[in-house]
Amino acid sequence: MYTAALLPLLAGLPAIAQEDLLRTTSEPGTRGGKLVIAQRSEPRTFNPVVAIDQNSYGVNARLQADLIHINRATQKTEPALAKAWTVSKDGTQFTLKLRRGLRFSDGQPFDADDVLFSFKVYLDEQVHSSQRDLLIIAGKPLRVEKLDAYTVRFTFPSPYAPAERVFDGLAILPRHLLEKDYQEGKITQDWTLNTPPEKIVGLGAFRLKQIVPGDRIVLERNPYYWKIDAKGQRLPYLDELTFIVVPTQDAQVIRFQAGDSQIISSLSADNYAALEGEQQVRHFKLYDAGPGLEYNFLMFNLNDDIEGRSPEIARKQKWFRDVRFRQAVSAAIDRAGIVRLVYRNRAAALATHVSPGNKAWFDSSIPVPVRSLPHARELLKAAGFSWTADNTLQDSSGQPVEFSIVVTSSNAQRNQIATLVQADLKAIGIAAHVVPIEGRSASDRLLNTHDYEAILMGLVSGDADPTPDINILVSNGQTHLWHMGEKTPATLWEAELDQLMQKQLVTLNYQQRKKIYDRVQEILAQQLPMIYLASPNILVGAQENLGNFHPAIIEQYTFWNAEELFWLPPAGK
């Protein structure tokens, strides 16, 4: 266990007049108190350069800050560390004016040099940051220049449609702490769960106070934070924000009912229904925000590094690579049944990764596949498969078709989905074996060893805009999950995806850009590198006396504005 050393007292802070602070428009609150939030696992890292899991994102976003931020409630961009910006007439240059007088959580000053350093790290090919994909347009990186200590110019290789939004989530790193490790090629090893809290520094509303591995992460108010409310009070209001590790959702519900945690995110439909009748008695409130940006999918192993390492998986890849096989599996799955049985109709069946909750980019012309066993059989027959007398599907060499489906053991809904998929596939003679494993092991198999046949998982788009999904969709993306490490597109349709995703980046007209992204969705619905299943509604809850609580459909659903959350005083006080 590590506990942060005390930092200088608030008396050492510069006067507010010396700082270029951001004044919020939310309801002014009362300072003090603690808030506890349950998460299924601890963050894998505090390093925003290498973080790719939602738990890391959630905690790191409280510790770090970005130049331009997306307000999760309005889904629009707003000033953050950059107080203002101008755009050149051709749409390629963004000149950002930084706030003056700000400090990192260790008291060291922030200026343009930290911005230049941060983007140098993100753009470095050797670092392999997932953010790099967002900063490469038409194969060329953006350029970053320091005009003065508080002015930075970003030059894009061509007009860049999501330029303002791309800054969201790109944490500005403390050059004074990380530059030496970067120069020595060690920056990706920084800020692990074994790092003393006082060594982890940011510009966010909170700073790290305590790490209890496997149990909890405790954050405390950052006294140097750069936002104030309408009354001039410095944010955040809360003294502490604690993330506790509660591996299952059922256990999270129990902790929430007991008051051990005061916010609950991503409720299952079953637990939402079970809690509905307790709202008045236990003084909490539930919210259904509708379909979010999460998409659950079944994916086959299409990686080309399996040959020689795993002959059994390589043999089955002959099935997986045939689009007719993937289409047959998709046709056999009852998505309406998943929505009804797993989500109690609080979800949307999917044809692609874009859910109907994403109103600006959803392509309503693509029909959600309706279960059709006759169509599935036609596709399999055309692909050279046949059935034995007992309805066992076999390939052209007479081998029975069976494969395992890896699923994260801690996610009850995905385990239910996997079981339903298993039953659906049995109807066309496929023996699917559900293999629940621990989350980190599943991630390691997916991202590193590629030791799986099929996997059932979910992803959450980082924004309603198409751009955050680019590192999944383009062939050389850092998280191109169905074919990791691909240097060039293996298929013509992947090549078209690459071209379309680059084209939408430089198309400024929304209607034209929407048409391009509709074509992306058409390809994905036809080729099915991922067999898209369902997007659950955002179901959350919070204690009724938590002020400024505004659930959103963009992660993090419940505590995206943690700096503004506060405890309402008891009635009559």
C-alpha positions as CSV (number, residue, x, y, z in Angstrom):
1,M,0.0,0.0,0.0
2,Y,1.3,3.5,-0.9
3,T,0.2,6.8,0.7
4,A,0.9,10.2,-0.8
5,A,3.2,12.6,1.0
6,L,1.6,15.9,2.0
7,L,2.0,18.6,-0.6
8,P,2.4,22.3,0.2
9,L,-0.4,24.0,2.1
10,L,-3.0,26.0,0.2
11,A,-1.4,29.2,1.7
12,G,1.4,28.7,-0.9
13,L,-1.0,29.1,-3.8
14,P,-1.0,32.2,-6.0
15,A,-4.0,34.5,-5.7
16,I,-6.9,33.6,-8.0
17,A,-6.4,36.9,-9.8
18,Q,-3.1,35.6,-11.1
19,E,-4.7,32.5,-12.6
20,D,-6.7,32.3,-15.8
21,L,-9.5,30.2,-14.2
22,L,-12.6,28.7,-15.9
23,R,-15.9,29.7,-14.4
24,T,-18.5,27.0,-14.7
25,T,-22.2,27.5,-15.2
26,S,-23.5,24.5,-13.2
27,E,-25.4,24.8,-9.9
28,P,-23.0,26.1,-7.2
29,G,-22.5,23.5,-4.5
30,T,-21.1,23.0,-1.0
31,R,-17.5,21.9,-0.4
32,G,-16.7,18.8,1.6
33,G,-17.5,15.1,1.8
34,K,-16.5,11.9,0.1
35,L,-17.9,10.0,-2.8
36,V,-17.4,6.3,-3.4
37,I,-17.8,4.6,-6.8
38,A,-17.5,0.9,-7.5
39,Q,-15.6,-0.5,-10.5
40,R,-15.2,-4.1,-11.6
41,S,-11.5,-3.9,-11.6
42,E,-8.7,-1.5,-10.8
43,P,-7.1,0.6,-13.5
44,R,-4.4,-1.3,-15.4
45,T,-2.3,1.9,-15.5
46,F,-2.2,5.6,-14.5
47,N,-0.3,6.3,-17.7
48,P,-2.6,8.0,-20.2
49,V,-0.1,7.3,-23.0
50,V,-0.7,3.5,-22.8
51,A,-4.1,3.2,-21.2
52,I,-6.8,1.4,-23.3
53,D,-9.3,0.1,-20.7
54,Q,-12.3,2.0,-19.5
55,N,-11.4,1.7,-15.8
56,S,-8.0,3.3,-16.5
57,Y,-9.7,6.0,-18.6
58,G,-12.2,6.7,-15.9
59,V,-9.7,7.3,-13.1
60,N,-7.1,9.0,-15.3
61,A,-9.7,11.5,-16.5
62,R,-10.1,12.7,-13.0
63,L,-6.3,13.1,-12.6
64,Q,-5.6,14.7,-16.0
65,A,-6.9,17.4,-18.2
66,D,-7.1,18.1,-21.9
67,L,-6.9,21.3,-24.1
68,I,-10.5,21.2,-25.5
69,H,-13.1,19.1,-23.8
70,I,-16.3,17.4,-24.9
71,N,-19.1,18.1,-22.5
72,R,-20.8,14.7,-22.0
73,A,-24.2,16.2,-21.4
74,T,-24.3,18.5,-24.5
75,Q,-21.9,16.4,-26.6
76,K,-20.3,19.7,-27.7
77,T,-16.8,21.0,-27.4
78,E,-15.9,23.6,-24.8
79,P,-12.8,25.3,-23.5
80,A,-10.5,23.5,-21.0
81,L,-6.8,24.1,-20.7
82,A,-7.1,26.1,-23.9
83,K,-9.3,29.1,-23.1
84,A,-9.9,30.0,-26.7
85,W,-8.9,29.1,-30.2
86,T,-9.1,30.3,-33.8
87,V,-9.2,28.3,-37.1
88,S,-7.6,29.3,-40.3
89,K,-9.8,29.8,-43.4
90,D,-8.7,26.6,-45.0
91,G,-9.5,24.6,-41.8
92,T,-6.0,23.3,-41.3
93,Q,-4.6,25.5,-38.6
94,F,-5.9,25.7,-35.0
95,T,-4.2,28.3,-32.8
96,L,-4.9,27.7,-29.1
97,K,-4.6,30.2,-26.3
98,L,-3.6,28.5,-23.1
99,R,-4.7,29.5,-19.6
100,R,-2.0,31.4,-17.7
101,G,-0.9,30.8,-14.2
102,L,-2.0,27.1,-14.0
103,R,-0.1,24.5,-12.1
104,F,0.2,20.7,-12.1
105,S,-1.0,18.9,-9.0
106,D,2.6,19.0,-7.6
107,G,2.6,22.8,-7.9
108,Q,4.8,23.0,-10.9
109,P,3.7,25.5,-13.6
110,F,2.0,24.6,-16.9
111,D,2.8,26.2,-20.2
112,A,3.2,25.5,-23.9
113,D,6.3,23.3,-23.4
114,D,4.1,20.7,-21.7
115,V,1.7,20.7,-24.7
116,L,4.6,20.3,-27.2
117,F,6.1,17.5,-25.1
118,S,2.7,15.7,-24.8
119,F,2.0,15.6,-28.5
120,K,5.6,14.6,-29.2
121,V,5.0,11.5,-27.1
122,Y,1.6,10.7,-28.6
123,L,2.9,11.0,-32.1
124,D,6.1,8.9,-31.5
125,E,5.8,5.7,-33.5
126,Q,8.1,3.9,-31.0
127,V,5.7,4.7,-28.1
128,H,2.7,2.9,-29.7
129,S,0.1,5.1,-28.1
130,S,-3.4,4.4,-29.3
131,Q,-4.0,8.2,-29.5
132,R,-1.5,8.4,-32.4
133,D,-4.1,7.1,-34.9
134,L,-6.3,10.2,-34.2
135,L,-3.4,12.5,-35.0
136,I,-2.5,11.0,-38.4
137,I,-4.4,12.3,-41.4
138,A,-3.9,10.9,-44.9
139,G,-0.8,9.2,-43.6
140,K,0.8,12.4,-42.3
141,P,1.0,13.6,-38.7
142,L,-0.2,17.0,-37.5
143,R,2.5,19.6,-36.6
144,V,2.7,21.4,-33.3
145,E,4.4,24.7,-32.8
146,K,5.0,26.9,-29.8
147,L,4.2,30.6,-30.8
148,D,4.9,31.8,-27.2
149,A,4.7,30.4,-23.7
150,Y,0.9,30.3,-23.8
151,T,0.1,30.0,-27.5
152,V,0.3,26.8,-29.5
153,R,-0.5,26.2,-33.2
154,F,-1.6,22.8,-34.5
155,T,-1.3,22.4,-38.3
156,F,-3.2,19.5,-39.8
157,P,-2.0,18.0,-43.2
158,S,-5.5,18.8,-44.6
159,P,-8.8,20.0,-43.4
160,Y,-9.8,17.8,-40.4
161,A,-13.5,17.4,-39.6
162,P,-13.2,16.3,-36.0
163,A,-10.3,18.6,-35.2
164,E,-11.8,20.2,-32.1
165,R,-13.0,16.9,-30.7
166,V,-9.8,15.1,-31.1
167,F,-8.2,17.1,-28.3
168,D,-10.7,15.6,-25.8
169,G,-9.0,12.9,-23.7
170,L,-5.5,13.7,-24.8
171,A,-4.0,14.4,-21.4
172,I,-1.4,17.1,-21.1
173,L,1.7,15.4,-19.5
174,P,4.1,17.0,-17.0
175,R,7.3,17.5,-19.0
176,H,9.2,18.2,-15.9
177,L,8.6,14.7,-14.6
178,L,8.4,12.5,-17.7
179,E,10.8,14.0,-20.3
180,K,13.8,12.2,-19.0
181,D,12.1,8.8,-19.1
182,Y,10.8,9.6,-22.6
183,Q,14.3,10.4,-23.9
184,E,15.5,7.1,-22.4
185,G,12.7,5.2,-24.0
186,K,11.0,4.3,-20.7
187,I,7.9,6.4,-20.7
188,T,5.5,3.5,-21.3
189,Q,6.8,1.9,-18.1
190,D,5.9,5.0,-16.0
191,W,2.9,5.4,-13.6
192,T,2.0,1.8,-12.8
193,L,0.0,0.7,-9.8
194,N,3.3,0.3,-7.9
195,T,4.2,4.0,-8.4
196,P,4.1,6.1,-5.2
197,P,1.1,8.4,-5.6
198,E,3.0,11.7,-5.2
199,K,5.0,10.7,-8.4
200,I,1.8,10.7,-10.5
201,V,1.0,14.3,-11.5
202,G,-1.7,15.9,-13.6
203,L,-3.9,18.9,-14.3
204,G,-7.1,17.2,-13.3
205,A,-9.6,18.0,-10.5
206,F,-8.1,15.4,-8.2
207,R,-4.7,13.9,-7.4
208,L,-3.8,10.5,-6.3
209,K,-3.8,9.9,-2.5
210,Q,-3.7,6.2,-2.0
211,I,-3.3,2.9,-3.9
212,V,-4.4,-0.3,-2.3
213,P,-3.8,-2.9,-5.0
214,G,-6.9,-5.0,-5.7
215,D,-9.0,-3.0,-3.3
216,R,-9.3,0.8,-3.8
217,I,-7.9,3.9,-5.4
218,V,-8.3,7.1,-3.3
219,L,-8.2,10.5,-4.9
220,E,-8.1,13.8,-3.1
221,R,-9.0,17.4,-4.1
222,N,-6.3,19.0,-6.3
223,P,-5.8,22.4,-4.6
224,Y,-4.3,23.8,-7.9
225,Y,-7.4,22.9,-10.0
226,W,-8.3,25.6,-12.5
227,K,-12.1,25.8,-12.3
228,I,-14.3,27.9,-10.1
229,D,-18.1,28.0,-9.8
230,A,-20.4,31.0,-10.3
231,K,-19.7,32.1,-6.7
232,G,-16.0,32.0,-7.1
233,Q,-15.5,28.8,-5.1
234,R,-12.6,26.7,-6.4
235,L,-13.6,23.2,-7.6
236,P,-13.8,20.3,-7.0
237,Y,-16.3,20.4,-4.1
238,L,-15.5,16.8,-2.9
239,D,-12.6,16.2,-0.5
240,E,-12.1,12.7,-1.7
241,L,-13.2,10.4,-4.6
242,T,-12.7,6.7,-4.0
243,F,-12.9,3.9,-6.6
244,I,-13.4,0.5,-4.9
245,V,-12.9,-2.8,-6.7
246,V,-16.2,-4.8,-6.7
247,P,-15.8,-7.5,-9.4
248,T,-19.4,-8.3,-10.1
249,Q,-22.4,-6.2,-10.8
250,D,-24.6,-8.1,-8.2
251,A,-22.0,-7.3,-5.6
252,Q,-22.0,-3.7,-6.7
253,V,-25.7,-3.5,-6.2
254,I,-25.4,-4.8,-2.7
255,R,-22.7,-2.3,-1.9
256,F,-24.9,0.5,-3.4
257,Q,-28.0,-0.6,-1.4
258,A,-25.9,-0.6,1.8
259,G,-24.6,2.9,1.1
260,D,-21.0,1.7,0.7
261,S,-21.0,3.3,-2.7
262,Q,-23.1,6.3,-3.7
263,I,-23.1,6.0,-7.5
264,I,-23.7,2.8,-9.6
265,S,-23.0,2.8,-13.3
266,S,-24.0,0.4,-16.1
267,L,-26.7,-1.4,-14.2
268,S,-28.1,-4.6,-15.7
269,A,-31.7,-4.6,-16.6
270,D,-32.4,-7.2,-14.0
271,N,-30.7,-5.2,-11.3
272,Y,-32.4,-2.0,-12.5
273,A,-35.8,-3.7,-12.1
274,A,-34.9,-5.1,-8.7
275,L,-33.9,-1.7,-7.4
276,E,-36.8,0.3,-8.9
277,G,-39.1,-0.3,-6.0
278,E,-36.5,0.7,-3.4
279,Q,-35.8,4.3,-4.6
280,Q,-37.9,6.2,-2.0
281,V,-37.1,3.9,0.9
282,R,-33.3,3.9,0.3
283,H,-33.1,7.5,-0.9
284,F,-31.6,6.9,-4.3
285,K,-32.7,7.6,-7.9
286,L,-32.4,5.5,-11.0
287,Y,-32.0,6.8,-14.6
288,D,-32.5,5.2,-18.0
289,A,-30.7,7.3,-20.6
290,G,-31.5,5.1,-23.5
291,P,-29.0,3.2,-25.8
292,G,-25.4,4.4,-25.3
293,L,-22.3,4.0,-27.4
294,E,-21.5,0.5,-26.2
295,Y,-21.7,-2.3,-28.6
296,N,-21.4,-6.0,-27.8
297,F,-20.2,-8.4,-30.5
298,L,-18.9,-11.9,-31.3
299,M,-15.6,-11.9,-33.1
300,F,-13.5,-14.7,-34.6
301,N,-9.8,-14.9,-34.6
302,L,-8.5,-13.7,-37.9
303,N,-4.9,-13.0,-36.9
304,D,-2.3,-14.3,-39.2
305,D,0.4,-15.1,-36.6
306,I,-1.4,-18.3,-35.5
307,E,0.1,-20.7,-38.1
308,G,2.8,-22.8,-36.5
309,R,1.9,-21.7,-32.9
310,S,-1.6,-23.1,-32.7
311,P,-2.5,-25.6,-35.5
312,E,-6.0,-26.2,-34.1
313,I,-6.9,-22.5,-34.3
314,A,-5.2,-22.1,-37.7
315,R,-7.4,-25.0,-39.0
316,K,-10.6,-23.3,-37.8
317,Q,-9.5,-20.0,-39.3
318,K,-10.3,-21.5,-42.7
319,W,-14.0,-21.3,-41.6
320,F,-13.7,-18.0,-39.9
321,R,-12.1,-16.2,-42.9
322,D,-15.0,-17.2,-45.2
323,V,-17.5,-14.3,-45.0
324,R,-20.3,-16.7,-45.7
325,F,-19.5,-18.5,-42.5
326,R,-19.6,-15.3,-40.5
327,Q,-22.8,-14.2,-42.2
328,A,-24.4,-17.6,-41.4
329,V,-23.4,-17.3,-37.7
330,S,-24.9,-13.8,-37.7
331,A,-28.1,-15.1,-39.3
332,A,-28.5,-17.8,-36.7
333,I,-28.3,-15.4,-33.8
334,D,-31.6,-14.1,-32.3
335,R,-30.7,-10.5,-31.4
336,A,-34.3,-9.8,-30.5
337,G,-34.1,-12.6,-28.0
338,I,-30.9,-11.1,-26.5
339,V,-32.6,-7.7,-26.1
340,R,-35.7,-9.3,-24.5
341,L,-34.0,-11.9,-22.3
342,V,-30.7,-10.3,-21.2
343,Y,-31.8,-6.7,-21.2
344,R,-35.5,-6.8,-20.5
345,N,-36.0,-4.7,-23.6
346,R,-33.8,-2.0,-22.2
347,A,-31.3,-2.3,-25.2
348,A,-31.2,-2.0,-28.9
349,A,-30.3,-4.8,-31.4
350,L,-27.4,-3.9,-33.7
351,A,-26.4,-4.3,-37.3
352,T,-23.2,-2.3,-36.9
353,H,-21.1,-0.8,-34.1
354,V,-23.2,2.5,-34.2
355,S,-26.2,2.3,-31.9
356,P,-29.5,4.3,-32.4
357,G,-28.4,6.3,-29.4
358,N,-25.9,8.0,-31.6
359,K,-28.4,10.1,-33.5
360,A,-26.0,12.0,-35.6
361,W,-24.2,9.0,-37.2
362,F,-26.6,6.1,-36.9
363,D,-27.5,4.6,-40.4
364,S,-31.1,3.7,-40.1
365,S,-31.2,2.2,-43.6
366,I,-29.2,-0.8,-42.6
367,P,-31.6,-3.4,-41.3
368,V,-30.8,-5.3,-38.0
369,P,-30.5,-8.9,-39.0
370,V,-33.6,-11.0,-38.1
371,R,-32.9,-14.6,-37.1
372,S,-33.2,-16.9,-40.1
373,L,-32.0,-20.5,-39.8
374,P,-32.9,-21.3,-43.5
375,H,-30.7,-18.4,-44.6
376,A,-27.9,-19.5,-42.3
377,R,-28.1,-23.0,-43.8
378,E,-28.1,-21.6,-47.4
379,L,-24.9,-19.6,-46.7
380,L,-23.2,-22.6,-45.0
381,K,-24.1,-24.9,-47.9
382,A,-22.8,-22.4,-50.4
383,A,-19.5,-22.3,-48.4
384,G,-19.1,-26.1,-48.7
385,F,-20.4,-27.2,-45.3
386,S,-22.9,-30.1,-44.8
387,W,-24.8,-31.8,-42.1
388,T,-24.6,-35.3,-40.7
389,A,-27.7,-37.3,-39.9
390,D,-27.7,-36.0,-36.3
391,N,-27.6,-32.3,-37.6
392,T,-23.9,-31.9,-36.8
393,L,-22.3,-29.3,-39.1
394,Q,-19.1,-30.5,-40.8
395,D,-16.7,-28.8,-43.2
396,S,-15.6,-30.0,-46.6
397,S,-13.1,-32.4,-45.0
398,G,-15.7,-34.0,-42.7
399,Q,-14.5,-32.2,-39.6
400,P,-17.3,-31.2,-37.1
401,V,-17.6,-27.5,-36.7
402,E,-17.0,-26.5,-33.1
403,F,-15.2,-23.7,-31.4
404,S,-14.9,-22.0,-28.0
405,I,-16.2,-18.6,-27.2
406,V,-14.1,-16.7,-24.6
407,V,-16.1,-14.3,-22.4
408,T,-15.1,-12.2,-19.4
409,S,-16.3,-14.1,-16.3
410,S,-17.2,-10.9,-14.3
411,N,-19.7,-9.7,-16.9
412,A,-23.0,-11.5,-16.2
413,Q,-24.8,-10.0,-19.2
414,R,-22.1,-11.1,-21.7
415,N,-22.1,-14.5,-20.2
416,Q,-25.9,-14.7,-20.7
417,I,-25.4,-13.5,-24.3
418,A,-22.8,-16.2,-24.9
419,T,-25.1,-18.9,-23.6
420,L,-27.9,-17.7,-25.9
421,V,-25.5,-17.6,-28.9
422,Q,-24.4,-21.1,-28.0
423,A,-28.0,-22.3,-28.1
424,D,-28.7,-20.4,-31.3
425,L,-25.7,-21.9,-33.1
426,K,-26.6,-25.4,-31.9
427,A,-29.8,-25.1,-34.1
428,I,-27.5,-25.0,-37.2
429,G,-25.3,-27.8,-36.0
430,I,-22.4,-25.8,-34.5
431,A,-21.0,-26.8,-31.2
432,A,-19.9,-23.6,-29.4
433,H,-18.3,-23.9,-26.0
434,V,-18.5,-20.9,-23.7
435,V,-15.3,-20.3,-21.8
436,P,-15.6,-17.7,-19.0
437,I,-12.2,-16.3,-17.9
438,E,-10.9,-13.4,-15.8
439,G,-10.9,-10.0,-17.5
440,R,-7.2,-9.4,-17.7
441,S,-6.6,-12.9,-19.1
442,A,-9.2,-12.2,-21.8
443,S,-7.5,-8.9,-22.7
444,D,-4.2,-10.6,-22.9
445,R,-5.5,-13.3,-25.2
446,L,-7.2,-10.7,-27.4
447,L,-4.3,-8.2,-27.6
448,N,-1.1,-10.2,-27.1
449,T,-1.2,-14.0,-27.4
450,H,-4.2,-14.2,-29.8
451,D,-4.9,-17.5,-28.1
452,Y,-8.7,-17.7,-28.7
453,E,-11.0,-19.1,-31.4
454,A,-13.9,-16.7,-30.8
455,I,-14.5,-14.0,-28.2
456,L,-17.6,-12.2,-27.0
457,M,-17.0,-8.8,-25.7
458,G,-18.1,-5.2,-25.7
459,L,-16.5,-1.9,-26.6
460,V,-17.5,1.7,-25.9
461,S,-16.9,4.4,-28.5
462,G,-15.1,7.3,-26.8
463,D,-17.3,9.9,-28.6
464,A,-20.4,10.1,-30.7
465,D,-18.1,11.3,-33.6
466,P,-16.8,8.5,-35.9
467,T,-13.1,9.3,-35.3
468,P,-12.4,7.6,-32.0
469,D,-13.2,4.2,-33.6
470,I,-10.5,4.7,-36.3
471,N,-7.9,2.8,-34.5
472,I,-10.2,-0.3,-34.5
473,L,-11.5,0.1,-38.0
474,V,-8.3,0.9,-40.0
475,S,-6.0,-2.0,-40.9
476,N,-2.9,-0.6,-39.2
477,G,-4.8,0.7,-36.1
478,Q,-3.3,0.0,-32.7
479,T,-6.5,-1.8,-31.7
480,H,-7.5,-3.4,-35.0
481,L,-8.8,-6.3,-33.0
482,W,-9.8,-8.9,-35.5
483,H,-6.3,-8.7,-37.2
484,M,-3.8,-7.2,-34.7
485,G,-0.5,-5.9,-36.0
486,E,-1.7,-5.8,-39.6
487,K,0.6,-3.5,-41.6
488,T,-1.4,-3.3,-44.8
489,P,-5.0,-4.3,-45.5
490,A,-5.4,-8.1,-46.0
491,T,-8.6,-7.8,-48.0
492,L,-10.2,-5.4,-50.5
493,W,-13.0,-4.4,-48.1
494,E,-10.4,-3.6,-45.4
495,A,-8.6,-1.4,-48.0
496,E,-11.9,0.4,-48.7
497,L,-12.5,0.9,-45.0
498,D,-9.0,2.5,-44.7
499,Q,-9.8,4.9,-47.5
500,L,-13.2,5.8,-46.2
501,M,-12.1,6.4,-42.7
502,Q,-9.3,8.7,-43.9
503,K,-11.7,10.4,-46.3
504,Q,-14.3,11.2,-43.5
505,L,-11.5,12.8,-41.5
506,V,-11.0,15.5,-44.1
507,T,-14.6,16.0,-45.2
508,L,-15.9,19.1,-43.4
509,N,-19.5,19.0,-44.7
510,Y,-21.6,16.9,-42.3
511,Q,-24.0,15.5,-44.9
512,Q,-21.1,14.4,-47.1
513,R,-19.2,13.0,-44.2
514,K,-22.3,11.1,-43.0
515,K,-22.6,9.5,-46.4
516,I,-19.1,8.3,-46.2
517,Y,-19.6,6.9,-42.7
518,D,-22.8,5.2,-43.8
519,R,-20.7,3.3,-46.4
520,V,-18.4,2.3,-43.6
521,Q,-21.3,0.8,-41.7
522,E,-22.6,-1.0,-44.8
523,I,-19.2,-2.7,-45.3
524,L,-19.1,-3.8,-41.6
525,A,-22.7,-5.1,-41.8
526,Q,-21.8,-7.2,-44.8
527,Q,-18.3,-8.4,-44.0
528,L,-18.9,-8.9,-40.3
529,P,-15.3,-8.8,-38.9
530,M,-17.3,-8.3,-35.7
531,I,-20.8,-9.8,-35.5
532,Y,-22.6,-6.9,-33.8
533,L,-25.3,-8.0,-31.3
534,A,-26.8,-5.4,-28.9
535,S,-26.3,-2.0,-27.3
536,P,-27.6,-1.8,-23.7
537,N,-29.4,1.3,-22.4
538,I,-27.4,3.4,-20.0
539,L,-28.9,2.4,-16.7
540,V,-27.4,4.2,-13.6
541,G,-28.2,5.3,-10.1
542,A,-27.1,7.7,-7.5
543,Q,-28.0,8.9,-4.0
544,E,-30.8,11.4,-4.3
545,N,-28.9,14.1,-2.5
546,L,-26.0,14.2,-4.9
547,G,-26.0,17.6,-6.6
548,N,-25.1,18.2,-10.3
549,F,-25.6,14.5,-11.1
550,H,-26.3,14.4,-14.9
551,P,-26.0,10.9,-16.6
552,A,-24.7,10.9,-20.1
553,I,-24.4,8.3,-22.9
554,I,-20.7,9.0,-23.4
555,E,-18.3,7.4,-21.0
556,Q,-18.0,8.0,-18.1
557,Y,-21.7,8.0,-17.7
558,T,-22.1,9.1,-14.1
559,F,-19.0,10.9,-12.9
560,W,-17.8,12.7,-16.1
561,N,-18.3,16.0,-14.2
562,A,-16.8,14.7,-10.8
563,E,-15.4,18.2,-10.1
564,E,-18.9,19.6,-10.0
565,L,-20.6,16.9,-7.9
566,F,-21.5,17.9,-4.3
567,W,-23.6,16.7,-1.4
568,L,-26.8,18.7,-0.9
569,P,-27.4,19.7,2.7
570,P,-30.2,17.9,4.6
571,A,-33.6,19.5,4.1
572,G,-34.2,22.5,6.4
573,K,-30.5,23.4,6.7
